[in-house]
Every structure is written in C-alpha cells, then in structure tokens.
Amino acid sequence: MPKPYPKEFRQNVVEVAHALEAGTTLKEIAKDFGISESCLTNWIAIARLSDQRCNWPNALTRSAGKGQ
C-alpha cells in the first residue's frame, strides 16, 4: 500500500481547490498535483466535514457540471 500524502500537502491541494477559478476543474487541479480526481474529491469532503464553519464553494458541482 502506498504511503499517505503528508497532511500539509493535502491541505495545500484543498486550499487550491477552494480557490478554484472559473473554467478550472478539479480534474485539472488533481492532475497538476499528480493525484487522482477522486482523491481530491475525498480530501475536499473530509475538509468540509472537519470545518463546518467554512463557506466552501460548490467545487464538486462545478466539476461535475462540466461533464468531467
């Protein structure tokens, strides 16, 4: 089994996804960081659960809406 990614790396990737610019998909962000889109989706979900006060943009819906 591969080693888990460091916590700081996961947090950085989620922050980038949180700042998602129009026209950018989660798939593109995941590719830039060398991870799968499903991995990024899971990390975002975990971050949302761990910080209920955060006003997350609906990045998952925007990604899904692009047919990716």
Backbone as a chain_set.jsonl record, in Angstrom:
{"seq": "MPKPYPKEFRQNVVEVAHALEAGTTLKEIAKDFGISESCLTNWIAIARLSDQRCNWPNALTRSAGKGQ", "coords": {"N": [[0.846, -1.175, 0.0], [0.573, 2.231, -0.85], [2.309, 5.015, 0.695], [0.578, 7.382, 2.749], [-0.257, 10.715, 1.663], [1.502, 13.607, 2.864], [0.086, 15.58, 5.525], [0.272, 18.384, 5.256], [0.618, 18.675, 2.5], [-1.838, 17.679, 1.541], [-3.561, 19.596, 2.677], [-2.699, 21.894, 1.327], [-3.378, 21.308, -1.352], [-6.168, 21.136, -1.137], [-6.724, 23.769, -0.411], [-6.015, 25.08, -2.774], [-7.969, 24.013, -4.453], [-10.167, 25.101, -3.197], [-9.915, 27.747, -3.887], [-10.723, 27.728, -6.455], [-10.767, 28.757, -9.763], [-12.95, 30.188, -12.211], [-13.736, 28.088, -14.893], [-11.736, 26.285, -14.369], [-11.213, 22.931, -13.532], [-11.717, 20.335, -11.05], [-10.463, 18.07, -11.877], [-8.333, 19.037, -13.433], [-6.834, 20.381, -11.472], [-6.171, 18.237, -9.796], [-4.596, 16.731, -11.565], [-2.464, 18.514, -11.937], [-1.243, 18.324, -9.446], [-0.539, 15.72, -9.364], [-2.279, 13.722, -8.463], [-5.259, 11.671, -8.169], [-8.534, 12.574, -9.403], [-10.605, 11.603, -7.846], [-9.332, 11.227, -5.416], [-8.765, 13.882, -4.684], [-11.394, 14.817, -4.49], [-12.259, 13.341, -2.281], [-10.556, 14.392, -0.282], [-11.475, 17.028, -0.19], [-14.089, 16.62, 0.715], [-13.551, 15.563, 3.263], [-12.284, 17.779, 4.407], [-14.418, 19.575, 4.429], [-16.129, 18.33, 6.252], [-14.577, 18.443, 8.543], [-14.407, 21.118, 9.06], [-16.941, 22.72, 9.608], [-17.703, 25.355, 9.661], [-16.671, 26.603, 7.491], [-17.186, 28.318, 4.45], [-17.585, 26.789, 1.836], [-17.08, 26.884, -1.692], [-19.113, 25.386, -4.188], [-17.377, 23.346, -5.475], [-17.364, 20.71, -6.293], [-19.799, 20.358, -7.614], [-19.464, 22.18, -9.692], [-17.379, 20.964, -11.067], [-18.539, 18.524, -11.795], [-20.571, 19.456, -13.381], [-19.303, 20.121, -15.695], [-19.105, 17.892, -17.144], [-17.022, 16.19, -16.658]], "CA": [[0.0, 0.0, 0.0], [1.397, 3.442, -0.891], [2.297, 5.884, 1.863], [-0.352, 8.513, 2.622], [0.355, 12.02, 1.398], [1.634, 14.407, 4.091], [-1.053, 16.428, 5.857], [0.487, 19.72, 4.694], [0.371, 18.571, 1.061], [-3.294, 17.56, 1.359], [-4.155, 20.895, 2.988], [-2.352, 22.816, 0.242], [-4.172, 20.962, -2.53], [-7.554, 21.513, -0.848], [-6.782, 25.235, -0.485], [-6.014, 25.436, -4.197], [-9.306, 23.669, -4.958], [-11.087, 26.071, -2.593], [-9.764, 28.993, -4.645], [-10.99, 27.331, -7.837], [-11.137, 29.832, -10.68], [-13.922, 29.821, -13.239], [-13.143, 27.397, -16.025], [-10.794, 25.278, -13.902], [-11.915, 21.791, -12.949], [-10.99, 19.554, -10.056], [-9.629, 17.136, -12.627], [-7.113, 19.759, -13.803], [-6.062, 20.61, -10.249], [-5.625, 16.939, -9.387], [-3.521, 16.394, -12.494], [-1.324, 19.397, -11.633], [-0.593, 17.861, -8.218], [-0.17, 14.308, -9.507], [-3.194, 12.85, -7.73], [-6.481, 11.406, -8.922], [-9.66, 13.458, -9.108], [-11.359, 11.018, -6.729], [-8.547, 11.517, -4.217], [-9.024, 15.29, -4.365], [-12.786, 14.895, -4.06], [-12.309, 12.82, -0.906], [-9.896, 15.354, 0.603], [-12.39, 18.171, -0.047], [-15.186, 16.171, 1.578], [-13.009, 15.464, 4.625], [-12.07, 19.154, 4.88], [-15.74, 20.15, 4.712], [-16.628, 17.723, 7.487], [-13.764, 18.856, 9.682], [-14.568, 22.549, 9.276], [-18.327, 23.026, 9.241], [-17.883, 26.8, 9.581], [-16.102, 27.097, 6.235], [-18.155, 28.546, 3.388], [-16.954, 26.218, 0.643], [-17.79, 26.959, -2.969], [-19.5, 24.036, -4.575], [-16.42, 22.934, -6.496], [-17.723, 19.39, -6.808], [-20.879, 20.541, -8.579], [-18.905, 22.83, -10.889], [-16.602, 19.975, -11.797], [-19.476, 17.558, -12.364], [-21.346, 20.149, -14.405], [-18.502, 20.245, -16.919], [-19.092, 16.614, -17.834], [-15.716, 15.571, -16.442]], "C": [[0.895, 1.243, 0.0], [1.261, 4.246, 0.402], [1.265, 6.994, 1.675], [0.416, 9.81, 2.343], [0.468, 12.783, 2.722], [0.44, 15.339, 4.28], [-0.922, 17.811, 5.224], [0.215, 19.742, 3.184], [-1.132, 18.527, 0.798], [-3.987, 18.904, 1.604], [-3.898, 21.9, 1.87], [-3.216, 22.554, -0.996], [-5.631, 21.377, -2.326], [-7.71, 23.033, -0.896], [-6.796, 25.716, -1.928], [-7.394, 25.153, -4.794], [-10.34, 24.661, -4.424], [-11.062, 27.384, -3.363], [-10.001, 28.758, -6.14], [-11.471, 28.502, -8.678], [-12.135, 29.311, -11.706], [-13.2, 29.176, -14.409], [-12.122, 26.341, -15.64], [-11.576, 24.155, -13.233], [-11.059, 21.12, -11.889], [-10.055, 18.561, -10.739], [-8.297, 17.785, -13.005], [-6.218, 20.0, -12.584], [-5.4, 19.316, -9.797], [-4.448, 16.55, -10.273], [-2.273, 17.221, -12.212], [-0.542, 18.926, -10.416], [-0.223, 16.379, -8.261], [-1.01, 13.352, -8.681], [-4.425, 12.605, -8.587], [-7.575, 12.394, -8.519], [-10.461, 12.917, -7.926], [-10.643, 11.251, -5.4], [-8.817, 12.955, -3.766], [-10.444, 15.471, -3.854], [-12.936, 14.419, -2.622], [-11.697, 13.814, 0.073], [-10.786, 16.573, 0.843], [-13.537, 17.806, 0.89], [-14.734, 16.089, 3.035], [-12.812, 16.859, 5.211], [-13.4, 19.814, 5.231], [-16.291, 19.613, 6.024], [-15.862, 18.216, 8.708], [-13.884, 20.347, 9.983], [-15.943, 22.99, 8.803], [-18.57, 24.526, 9.084], [-17.424, 27.368, 8.244], [-17.193, 27.234, 5.18], [-17.54, 28.089, 2.067], [-17.766, 26.524, -0.602], [-18.124, 25.539, -3.391], [-18.646, 23.571, -5.745], [-16.794, 21.594, -7.099], [-18.817, 19.503, -7.859], [-20.349, 21.191, -9.853], [-18.116, 21.839, -11.719], [-17.522, 19.001, -12.51], [-20.263, 18.184, -13.509], [-20.597, 20.3, -15.721], [-18.443, 18.924, -17.686], [-17.782, 15.876, -17.681], [-15.876, 14.283, -15.692]], "O": [[1.863, 1.309, 0.757], [0.25, 4.171, 1.101], [1.094, 7.495, 0.563], [1.571, 9.97, 2.737], [-0.377, 12.622, 3.602], [-0.14, 15.825, 3.309], [-1.902, 18.352, 4.711], [-0.346, 20.704, 2.66], [-1.64, 19.247, -0.061], [-4.875, 19.305, 0.852], [-4.787, 22.671, 1.51], [-3.722, 23.492, -1.611], [-6.257, 21.911, -3.242], [-8.729, 23.531, -1.376], [-7.514, 26.658, -2.264], [-7.923, 25.965, -5.553], [-11.283, 25.017, -5.13], [-12.087, 28.057, -3.476], [-9.521, 29.521, -6.978], [-12.459, 29.157, -8.345], [-12.149, 28.121, -12.022], [-12.167, 29.672, -14.859], [-11.681, 25.573, -16.495], [-12.497, 24.408, -12.457], [-9.844, 21.308, -11.834], [-8.98, 18.254, -10.224], [-7.248, 17.148, -12.908], [-4.999, 19.842, -12.657], [-4.217, 19.297, -9.457], [-3.418, 16.091, -9.777], [-1.158, 16.7, -12.242], [0.675, 19.1, -10.35], [0.341, 15.848, -7.304], [-0.53, 12.304, -8.248], [-4.612, 13.256, -9.615], [-7.54, 12.971, -7.432], [-10.943, 13.689, -7.097], [-11.291, 11.452, -4.372], [-9.07, 13.2, -2.586], [-10.67, 16.201, -2.888], [-13.659, 15.029, -1.835], [-12.257, 14.054, 1.143], [-10.842, 17.091, 1.958], [-13.91, 18.595, 1.759], [-15.462, 16.503, 3.936], [-13.135, 17.098, 6.375], [-13.493, 20.535, 6.225], [-16.857, 20.365, 6.818], [-16.439, 18.386, 9.782], [-13.496, 20.788, 11.065], [-16.085, 23.564, 7.724], [-19.54, 24.928, 8.442], [-17.76, 28.504, 7.907], [-18.034, 26.346, 5.04], [-17.042, 28.899, 1.285], [-18.994, 26.437, -0.584], [-17.457, 24.593, -2.971], [-19.135, 23.421, -6.865], [-16.567, 21.362, -8.287], [-18.769, 18.819, -8.882], [-20.73, 20.807, -10.958], [-18.177, 21.872, -12.948], [-17.318, 18.685, -13.682], [-20.582, 17.514, -14.491], [-21.207, 20.579, -16.753], [-17.816, 18.839, -18.742], [-17.462, 15.014, -18.5], [-14.887, 13.607, -15.41]]}, "num_chains": 1, "name": "protein.A"}
